[in-house]
Amino acid sequence: MIYTKMDGIRFCREARGLTVAEAAAEISVTKQTWYDWERGKYVPSAAYLPAMAEVLQCEIADLYRAPAAQ
């Protein structure tokens, strides 16, 4: 699997049990925007990172970390 700059977003979201739509709604962005962040098409602006970490119950640094190989 190839990881992107922000692979931790998806990992943290899935660990929290949220759908893309649910996570996106929590910080008032479209699900397409959130999906694009997870896929590495775009990187979220720094203004979104604290809210994302709060919703996902993780540290901001976790949003940048690829999950450990299984």
KAPEMO-V889252 format. One record per residue. RES is the residue in three letters. SS is DSSP state (h for helix, s for strand, l for the rest). OMEGA is omega in degrees with one decimal (none if undefined). NEAR is the number of other C-alpha atoms within 12 Angstrom. Layout:
<<RES;SS;OMEGA;NEAR> <RES;SS;OMEGA;NEAR>>
This chain:
<<MET;l;177.1;9> <ILE;l;179.9;11> <TYR;l;177.7;19> <THR;l;-178.3;23> <LYS;l;-172.4;24> <MET;l;-179.1;33> <ASP;h;179.6;30> <GLY;h;179.4;33> <ILE;h;-178.8;45> <ARG;h;-179.2;36> <PHE;h;-179.8;28> <CYS;h;178.9;32> <ARG;h;-179.8;33> <GLU;h;178.0;21> <ALA;h;179.3;18> <ARG;h;178.4;21> <GLY;l;-179.4;16> <LEU;l;171.0;21> <THR;l;175.8;23> <VAL;h;-178.5;32> <ALA;h;-179.7;19> <GLU;h;-179.6;23> <ALA;h;-179.7;34> <ALA;h;-179.3;29> <ALA;h;-179.1;19> <GLU;h;-179.6;22> <ILE;l;173.8;24> <SER;l;170.2;18> <VAL;l;178.3;22> <THR;l;178.0;17> <LYS;h;176.8;20> <GLN;h;177.5;19> <THR;h;-179.9;24> <TRP;h;179.9;33> <TYR;h;178.5;26> <ASP;h;176.5;23> <TRP;h;-178.9;32> <GLU;h;-177.8;33> <ARG;h;178.6;23> <GLY;l;178.0;22> <LYS;l;177.3;16> <TYR;l;174.6;17> <VAL;l;179.8;24> <PRO;l;176.7;29> <SER;l;-178.2;15> <ALA;h;-179.5;13> <ALA;h;-179.0;12> <TYR;h;-171.5;23> <LEU;h;178.1;27> <PRO;h;179.7;20> <ALA;h;178.3;24> <MET;h;-179.8;38> <ALA;h;178.7;28> <GLU;h;180.0;21> <VAL;h;-176.3;30> <LEU;h;179.6;31> <GLN;l;179.0;24> <CYS;l;174.7;25> <GLU;l;177.6;19> <ILE;h;-179.8;24> <ALA;h;180.0;20> <ASP;h;-179.7;27> <LEU;h;-178.3;35> <TYR;h;-173.4;27> <ARG;l;172.4;22> <ALA;l;177.1;22> <PRO;l;178.7;23> <ALA;l;177.9;11> <ALA;l;-177.8;8> <GLN;l;none;5>>
